Amino acid sequence: MLWFVIWASLLLGWAVAVALSLRWLWRQAKALMAALEELGSALERLDGGGNFAAAKVQPVAINLDPTQLDQVRRDLRNRRARRRQRRQAAHQSTYRQWAVLAGWRDE
């Protein structure tokens, strides 16, 4: 009798695990299909049905001549500098707010 109870509980546990796994798999498949549908509609909106030539793509550095490569480097350097300045301004603002809250500064 004890073996039957153990066997039945194992079988029931296996069935529950399979059911939960299938439910999870079904939900993942539905989410994937929704994402693919959204991607398809976005590609259709992209310049009348998928014209990828209109999308801005960074040129590959291997195929550039030295003057274009220098321009790409300058652009990257400028973007990094602007990002660094924005981060520093955000950090300074946060530190000022903390200093005011802590009572170290009056503003």
LOBA-712968 format. One line per field, with one value per atom (N, C-alpha, C): atom name; residue in three letters; x, y, z. Coordinates in steps of 0.2 Angstrom, whole numbers, m for minus. Layout:
% residues N
atom (CA  ...)
type (ala  ...)
east (X  ...)
north (Y  ...)
up (Z  ...)
//
This chain:
% residues 107
atom (N  CA  C  N  CA  C  N  CA  C  N  CA  C  N  CA  C  N  CA  C  N  CA  C  N  CA  C  N  CA  C  N  CA  C  N  CA  C  N  CA  C  N  CA  C  N  CA  C  N  CA  C  N  CA  C  N  CA  C  N  CA  C  N  CA  C  N  CA  C  N  CA  C  N  CA  C  N  CA  C  N  CA  C  N  CA  C  N  CA  C  N  CA  C  N  CA  C  N  CA  C  N  CA  C  N  CA  C  N  CA  C  N  CA  C  N  CA  C  N  CA  C  N  CA  C  N  CA  C  N  CA  C  N  CA  C  N  CA  C  N  CA  C  N  CA  C  N  CA  C  N  CA  C  N  CA  C  N  CA  C  N  CA  C  N  CA  C  N  CA  C  N  CA  C  N  CA  C  N  CA  C  N  CA  C  N  CA  C  N  CA  C  N  CA  C  N  CA  C  N  CA  C  N  CA  C  N  CA  C  N  CA  C  N  CA  C  N  CA  C  N  CA  C  N  CA  C  N  CA  C  N  CA  C  N  CA  C  N  CA  C  N  CA  C  N  CA  C  N  CA  C  N  CA  C  N  CA  C  N  CA  C  N  CA  C  N  CA  C  N  CA  C  N  CA  C  N  CA  C  N  CA  C  N  CA  C  N  CA  C  N  CA  C  N  CA  C  N  CA  C  N  CA  C  N  CA  C  N  CA  C  N  CA  C  N  CA  C  N  CA  C  N  CA  C  N  CA  C  N  CA  C  N  CA  C  N  CA  C  N  CA  C  N  CA  C  N  CA  C  N  CA  C  N  CA  C  N  CA  C  N  CA  C  N  CA  C  N  CA  C  N  CA  C)
type (met  met  met  leu  leu  leu  trp  trp  trp  phe  phe  phe  val  val  val  ile  ile  ile  trp  trp  trp  ala  ala  ala  ser  ser  ser  leu  leu  leu  leu  leu  leu  leu  leu  leu  gly  gly  gly  trp  trp  trp  ala  ala  ala  val  val  val  ala  ala  ala  val  val  val  ala  ala  ala  leu  leu  leu  ser  ser  ser  leu  leu  leu  arg  arg  arg  trp  trp  trp  leu  leu  leu  trp  trp  trp  arg  arg  arg  gln  gln  gln  ala  ala  ala  lys  lys  lys  ala  ala  ala  leu  leu  leu  met  met  met  ala  ala  ala  ala  ala  ala  leu  leu  leu  glu  glu  glu  glu  glu  glu  leu  leu  leu  gly  gly  gly  ser  ser  ser  ala  ala  ala  leu  leu  leu  glu  glu  glu  arg  arg  arg  leu  leu  leu  asp  asp  asp  gly  gly  gly  gly  gly  gly  gly  gly  gly  asn  asn  asn  phe  phe  phe  ala  ala  ala  ala  ala  ala  ala  ala  ala  lys  lys  lys  val  val  val  gln  gln  gln  pro  pro  pro  val  val  val  ala  ala  ala  ile  ile  ile  asn  asn  asn  leu  leu  leu  asp  asp  asp  pro  pro  pro  thr  thr  thr  gln  gln  gln  leu  leu  leu  asp  asp  asp  gln  gln  gln  val  val  val  arg  arg  arg  arg  arg  arg  asp  asp  asp  leu  leu  leu  arg  arg  arg  asn  asn  asn  arg  arg  arg  arg  arg  arg  ala  ala  ala  arg  arg  arg  arg  arg  arg  arg  arg  arg  gln  gln  gln  arg  arg  arg  arg  arg  arg  gln  gln  gln  ala  ala  ala  ala  ala  ala  his  his  his  gln  gln  gln  ser  ser  ser  thr  thr  thr  tyr  tyr  tyr  arg  arg  arg  gln  gln  gln  trp  trp  trp  ala  ala  ala  val  val  val  leu  leu  leu  ala  ala  ala  gly  gly  gly  trp  trp  trp  arg  arg  arg  asp  asp  asp  glu  glu  glu)
east (4  0  4  10  14  17  19  23  18  11  6  6  5  5  11  17  23  23  21  21  16  10  5  6  10  12  17  22  27  24  19  16  12  8  4  9  15  20  22  24  26  21  15  10  9  9  9  15  21  27  26  24  23  18  12  7  10  13  16  21  25  30  27  22  18  15  12  9  14  20  26  28  29  31  26  19  14  14  15  15  21  27  33  32  29  27  23  18  13  17  21  25  30  33  37  33  27  23  21  19  18  23  29  35  37  36  38  33  26  21  23  25  27  33  37  43  41  37  35  31  27  23  28  33  38  43  44  48  44  37  33  33  33  32  39  44  51  51  50  51  47  41  37  38  39  39  46  51  57  63  63  69  74  79  84  90  90  95  94  88  86  88  90  92  99  100  107  111  117  121  128  131  138  143  147  151  156  158  163  170  174  180  185  185  190  189  183  182  183  185  186  193  193  200  202  208  210  206  204  201  194  190  184  185  190  191  193  196  197  191  186  180  176  176  172  175  182  185  183  183  181  174  169  162  162  165  165  167  173  176  171  168  163  157  155  149  151  157  159  160  163  164  157  152  145  142  143  140  143  150  154  151  150  148  141  137  130  130  134  135  138  143  146  141  137  132  127  124  119  122  129  132  132  135  135  129  123  117  114  116  114  118  124  128  126  124  121  115  111  104  106  110  112  115  119  122  117  112  107  103  101  97  101  107  111  113  112  113  120  124  130  131  125  125  118  118  111  110  105  103  96)
north (m6  0  6  6  12  13  8  9  12  10  13  21  23  30  34  31  34  35  29  29  34  34  39  46  48  54  57  52  54  55  51  52  58  60  66  72  72  77  78  73  73  77  75  77  85  87  94  98  95  98  99  94  94  99  100  105  112  113  120  121  117  118  119  116  117  124  126  132  138  137  142  142  137  136  140  139  142  149  152  159  162  159  161  161  156  156  162  163  169  175  176  182  183  178  178  180  177  178  186  188  195  200  198  202  202  196  195  199  199  203  211  213  220  222  217  218  219  214  215  221  223  230  236  235  241  241  235  234  237  236  238  246  249  256  259  255  258  259  266  268  264  262  259  252  248  241  237  240  237  239  246  248  250  245  246  251  253  258  264  266  272  273  267  267  269  273  276  270  268  263  266  265  267  263  267  263  259  254  249  253  253  256  253  247  244  247  249  251  259  262  269  272  277  280  284  286  289  296  300  306  304  299  297  294  290  287  292  297  303  306  307  310  305  299  294  294  295  295  301  307  313  313  310  310  306  300  296  299  303  306  312  315  321  318  312  309  307  304  302  308  313  319  322  322  325  321  314  309  310  311  312  318  324  330  329  326  325  321  316  311  316  320  324  329  332  337  333  327  324  322  319  318  324  329  335  338  337  339  335  328  323  325  326  327  334  339  345  344  340  338  334  330  326  331  335  340  344  346  350  346  340  336  334  333  332  338  344  350  352  350  352  359  360  366  369  376  379  382  380  382  384)
up (0  0  0  4  4  m2  m6  m12  m17  m17  m21  m20  m14  m12  m15  m14  m16  m24  m27  m34  m37  m34  m36  m35  m29  m28  m33  m34  m39  m46  m48  m54  m55  m49  m49  m49  m45  m45  m52  m56  m63  m67  m66  m71  m69  m63  m61  m64  m64  m67  m74  m77  m85  m87  m83  m84  m83  m78  m77  m82  m84  m89  m96  m98  m104  m104  m98  m98  m98  m95  m96  m103  m107  m113  m118  m117  m121  m120  m114  m113  m116  m116  m119  m127  m129  m137  m139  m135  m136  m136  m131  m131  m137  m139  m144  m151  m152  m158  m157  m152  m151  m153  m150  m152  m159  m162  m170  m174  m171  m175  m175  m169  m168  m172  m173  m177  m184  m186  m193  m195  m190  m192  m192  m187  m187  m194  m196  m202  m208  m208  m213  m213  m207  m207  m209  m208  m210  m217  m219  m226  m231  m230  m235  m236  m231  m232  m231  m228  m226  m230  m232  m235  m230  m230  m225  m227  m233  m235  m232  m230  m227  m219  m216  m209  m209  m204  m203  m200  m203  m201  m200  m195  m194  m199  m203  m208  m204  m207  m205  m206  m201  m201  m205  m207  m212  m219  m221  m228  m228  m223  m224  m225  m229  m230  m224  m223  m217  m215  m220  m218  m215  m218  m215  m208  m208  m201  m196  m197  m193  m191  m195  m194  m189  m191  m186  m179  m179  m172  m168  m172  m169  m167  m171  m169  m163  m162  m156  m150  m151  m146  m143  m148  m146  m142  m145  m141  m134  m134  m127  m122  m125  m121  m118  m123  m121  m116  m117  m112  m105  m105  m99  m95  m99  m96  m93  m97  m94  m88  m88  m82  m76  m77  m72  m69  m74  m72  m67  m69  m65  m59  m58  m52  m47  m50  m46  m43  m48  m45  m40  m40  m35  m29  m29  m23  m20  m24  m21  m17  m20  m17  m10  m10  m4  1  m1  4  7  3  6  11  9  13  20  19  25  29  27  31  30  25  24  20  16  12  13  12  12  5  2  m5  m5)
//
